[in-house]
């Protein structure tokens, strides 16, 4: 582990302690780490004293950080080491105008001018706000036809473009282009007053308001030297698990609808609303906005809230079990779910899939267990019985996680800890020349925020990673050799975030 500094989740580290190696050594360190079953948490660029620097946070059973200085180019690790690097390197090229040489598939991520005003790596002039205008990969042959879907979709889903290369009904290749709602979140977070940071982070991905804001608040707590009382940690953990249950229930309902099994679709949709209402019980907002703040929570959970949540769990748990049995025991559902959209365990590891998408392929990583925060260190872990990498496995993992989360909330509600007081957002001095990375298991998987401060304590770089950043490529691979009619089912089985990716 030479040239790697071991760190803790949410631990304040002086930036001077982070190894800064030659770019060749940087590549060697990361390639060896990844080849030994390592994974990338963060890999990004930033500017320091007029020079460009790359910083990498990687994990196996532990967390490590390293960095290097680069010029206008750096050797790409995607082609000769591993696919895990490809999206991170494309993002670096787009954000800072730094070219990863010999990258096998260098294209824009979100379609915007780079931050440094350099010549565009992709040759775009950005006179038109059209992210998808570039040469797509094409399969050649007389029998090949192309199907373009989006960015405007039926219904109210977010914008994304899907380009299918097909032979008849069989999909040979799917290329996904996002970036239609890029908001410049990371740059914005370095310029706004601290009191706005939680509000922005709650809106990175609306269905992951708790997951993203928890990462942000934990980072600010480390930088400001804040402690969080046991009662506030309990509330935060409950809120994160309610968010997980609500989204998994909604997606099981969407999967039911995609195979025309309408009764469970209706039931799951209603029950999703019940859990959103429990977040409203905690803080007055059905998506948990306004609850988590640096130093604790903005709303105290009293005995009435405990009673309401407990009573709802007693009422709804048998209903969830019954509707899940209805869905998973139907032969017509099994016929559509099984062997559909399969990603092998080896491919999932090469791509670095996270969350339920990874666990459905046999990757047992769960940040709640590997890098526990809040109350998770004292809670039981989950296990997954179905790991074949298909739609059925992804749906089954969601079912298992729902039942596990219900158990966790019950255990937490039995604890006597209470919040000492509600906290309000305040401007606080942050540690100078420091670094912190936070990781939490959001409902889609690993959410991570990384903050670097300058010599005056201002935020030098704020890096956000939604689990969708890892998993969109997994969706593309799921469609290989599938009928194009399976796309809606595969898509719903992942239900990745457009806005969480676009940032």
WOMOGI-V517824 format. One line per field, one symbol per residue. phi: phi as a letter, one per 20 degrees, with the letter a starting at -180 (. if undefined). Layout:
# WOMOGI-V517824
phi->???
This chain:
# WOMOGI-V517824
phi->.fmcdfcdfnefcfffefgcdffffgffgffffffemeceebbbdbdclndecdccdcbcecdbcbbbeceecbffeffddafgeffffffffffcmdeffmffbebfdcmbfffdmfgffemedlfcecgeeafefceeqfeecdcdcnfedfncffeadcdedcdmeeeebcddcdnfcfdmfffffedefgfeffffffdgbgecgfgfffgffffffffemedcfffffffffffffffffgffffffffffffdmdfgfgffffffgffffffffffbncfdmfneecgnqceceeefffgfffffffffegfffgffffffeeffffgfeefmdmedfffffffemfcmfffffdneefbffefcfcldffddfeeccedcemdgfffffgfgffgfffffffffffefegcffafddfcfcfdgelcbbcccceffeqfdbcccddefenfeebcddcegfgeeffffffgegmdfffeggffgffeleefffefl
